[in-house]
Amino acid sequence: IANDFSSDKKVYVAVDNTYMGPLWSQPLKHGADFSIYSATKYIGGHSDLIAGAVSGNKEVISRTKILRTFLGNMAAPHTGWLLMRSLETLKIRMEQQAINAKEVANYLKNHPRVEKVYYLGFIPENTEEFNVFKRQYSSAGAMLSFDIVGGEKEAFKFMNSLKLIKLAVSLGGTESLVEHPATMTHVGVDPSYRYELSITEKLIRISVGVENHADIIWDIEQALNQL
C-alpha cells in the first residue's frame, strides 16, 4: 500500500499502530505517512489517562497541527505530565508484557479446553505472513485471543471465574485484561462480517500485563477448570 500510494501526495497512508506500540513496530520506516496511537494504551500504560498521538514527517505533521488547533482536541497539561511519566517505563513494561504473552500463549495452545490460539508468535514460518511479520515487527506483542471449547456460555463463565485478570475492554496497561469481543468491542459489527473475521461467541481476547506470568497462567488455569 505504501509503495503504491505514499508517493502520491493526494493519498496518504496512515497506520493505527496502537496494538504494537512504538517499541515493536515503526510504520514510518516502511513507507507510511502517519503512525497513529491511542496513547491511552501502551504509551500511557496505567489506565489513568485518555490521549492520542500521531507521528510523521515535518510537512504532514505541520498540517495536522493546524487541524488540531481548529478542532481543539488537545490533551490537558496533566495528561501530558502523565504521559511523560509513562514514557520512562515504556520499554521495560512492553518487554515484560511480550515475555508474559509468549508464556500465556504457549500454555493456552496445549490446553484441552482451548480450540485455537490467535497470536502473532504462532504464524507459520515460510509463509508470506511470516515474512511480513519478521520484516515489520520486532516482537509478537502482548495481545492474544483464543477460541474456548463451547460458546458464549462457556466464555462468560471463564471470564467471570477469573480472580487476577480484570474484565475490561482496554489494553496495553500494566494489568492483564480480558474481554469478549462479540458482545463488547465488536457488538456493533454486523454478525456475518464478525464471523468472517473469526470473531465468534467463543472468542476471548486477553491483553497481557506485567504481572508474574506464573500468576497469570494460574488464574487462567483455575478459570478453565471451572468449565
N, C-alpha and C positions, 0 to 999 in steps of 0.2 A: 504494500500500500504506500509506504513512504517513498519508495523508488518511483512509483507511478505518479504520485500526486504532490509530494512535498516540494518538488522543484517548481511546480506551477503555483504561483502565489495567489491564484484565485481559489485554491482549495488547500486548507491547512489540515495537517494530520495531528490529532490530539489523542493522547493515550491516558486513560484513567489508570494510574499506577498505584492506587490505594492498596490493593491486596499484596503487592510485592514491596512496597515502600521504597525509599531512596537507597536502601542498602543492597537489595537483591536484584534490582533491575534499574537501568538508566535508559529510558526510551529515546532520549535526545541523542545518544550515541549511535542509535540505529536508524536515524532519519526522521524521527517525529519532530514536529514543530513545538508542540506543547506536551508537558508532562503534568498531569493533574492529580491532586491528592485531596482526600478528606483527611485533613490534619488531625481530626478528632481521633483517628485510628492509631496506626503505629507511631506516627510522629509525636502526637500527644501522649499516647501510651498509658494514660492513667484514668481514662474515662471521666475526666473532670473538666473538659472544655469542648467547645464547638468551633471549628475553624476549617478553612480550606486553603489550599496553596496551589500555585501554578508556576512552572518554570519554563524558560525558553530563551531564545536569543534576544539580544537587546531590542531589535526592531519590533518583534511581535509583543514582547512584554511591555514596551512603551505604549503601544496601542491598547493593550489590556488594562494598563493602569488608568488610562483615560476613561475607559468604560467603567472601571470600578468606581472612579470618582463620581460619575454620573449616577450610577446605581446606588452608591452609598453602602455597599456591603463590605465594610471594613471591620476587622476584628478589634475588640476593645483592648486598651492598653494592658489590662490584667491578663487577658487571654494571651497576648504577645509575651508577657513575662512567663506565663506557664509553659508556653512552647519553648522558650529559651532554656528553661529548666529541663524540659524533657529531652532536648537535643543532646544534653550532656551524657545521657544514658542510652541514647538510641541504639548504638551499635551493640552494646552489652545486652540490652533487652532482646533485640531481634535475633542475635546469635543464639541466645539461650532458648528462645521460643522455637527456633528452627531445629535445634537439637531435640527438644522435647517432642515436637511434632513428628519427627522421624521415629522416635521410640513408640509413640502412641499409634502411628500408622502401622508399624510392624506388628504391634500387639493385636490390633483390630483385624489385620489381614488373616490371622490364623485362628480367629475365634469362630466357633460353630454357630453362633447367633448373628453373625455378620455375613451378608451375602457378597458385598463388594465394597472396596475402599477406593475413594477418588482422591488421589494425592499425586502431586507432580513428580515426586520421587519414584513413582511406580510406572512412569511412561516407559514402554518397551524400547530397548536400545535398537539401533539400526532401523529406526523409523524417521520420517520427516519431522514428526512432532518432537522426537528426542533431539534431533539436530537443532531445531529452533530453540528448544529449552536450553541446551548447552551453550548455544551461541548468545542468547539474550539474557539468561538468568544465572546468577551466581549461587543460588540456593533453591531448594524446593519450597521454601517458605514455611509458614506456620498455620496455614489454613488447610483443613481436610474435611471430607464428608464421607458418609458411608450409608449403604442400604442395610437396614436392620431386617432380620428374618421376620416376616409378618407384614404389618401395615401401620396405619395411623395409630391404632390402639396400642400396639407394642412400642411404637416410637414415643408416644406420650408417657407410657408407663416408665420407659427407660429414663426419659428426661426428668420426670417427677421423682425418680428414685435417687438422683444424683445428690451428693452431700457437699462436695467441694466445688464442682463446676457449676457456674451460675447460668440460669436460663435467661438469655437476653439476645437481642438481635445485633448488637455491635460487634466489633472485632478489633484485634490489634493491641488490646490492653494487657497489662501485666497479669490479669486474672483470666483463667480459662472460661470460655463462654460456649454454650450450646444453644442451638435453635432448630426449629422445624420449618424449613423454607416454604413448603407448600401452604402452610397456614399462617406464616409470619411474614418474612421478607418478600415472598413472591405470591402472596394470597391474591393480589390484584391482577395477576397474569392469567391469560386465558388457559384453562386446563390442558387443552390439546397442545398448545405451544410449550407449556411446562413439561409435558411428557416427552416432547421431542428433545428437551434439554436434560432428560433423566431426573427432573425434579418431581418425584412421586411422593406418595404418602409415607413411604418407608425411608425416605432420605432424611438424614440428620447431619447438620453442619457443626463443626467444632472449630473455634478459634483457640489455639493452644497458647497458654500463658507461660509465665516464668516459674511456676511452682516446681517443686521436685517432681521429675517425670514419674517416679515410682508412686507418688501420691495421686497423680492424675490417673495413672493406669489402675490403681487400686479402686478409685472412685468409679471408673468406667466398668471395671470387672464386677463390683458389687451391684451396680445398677443392672448390668446384663443378667446377672444371676437371679434378679427378681422376675424375669420373664418366664 
